[in-house]
Amino acid sequence: MEIEVTNDELRRIRKNKREIEARFRNLEGLERTLRVLKLRLLTEQRERVEKRLIEMRANYIELTEFEEIAKRDKEFLMAFRKELSEENKRLRAELEAMKK
């Protein structure tokens, strides 16, 4: 790549060489800082996502365990309800027999 400058511009460039070099060094420093900050941000985001994934897995395990407990409880309650119904029928029959 070639850059064409006039003699006036060349004299100003030579005069301001240190300032220009400082700007480029500063620019490179800023770019490095930006890369470091970007890497830090991505690392933090990854850590948050990993933490959330662990939480979601734990919640899923709890949910499936709760679902199994709920199924067993429902089966128990249905059996208990059936026993109560049968006992209720028997007691009604005894009451009807006593009335006669």
C-alpha positions, 0 to 999 in steps of 0.5 A, a space after each residue: 500500500 502506498 500513501 502519497 503526501 506532499 512535501 508540506 505534509 511530509 515535513 509535518 509528519 516528520 515534525 509530529 512523528 512522536 505524536 503520531 507514533 504515540 497515537 498508534 501505540 495508544 491505538 494498539 493499546 486500546 485494541 488490546 484492552 478491547 480484546 481483553 474486555 471482550 474475552 472477559 465478557 465472553 468468559 463471564 457470559 459462559 460462566 453464567 450460562 454454565 451456572 444456569 445449565 447446572 441450575 436447570 439440570 437440578 430443577 429438572 431432576 427435582 421436577 421428575 422426582 416430584 412427578 414420581 412422588 405425585 404419581 405414587 400419592 395419586 395411586 395411594 389416594 385412589 386406593 384409599 378413596 376406593 376403600 372409603 367408598 366400599 366401607 361407606 357402602 357397607 355402613 349404609 347397608 348395615 344402617 338400612 338393615 338396622 332400620 328394617 
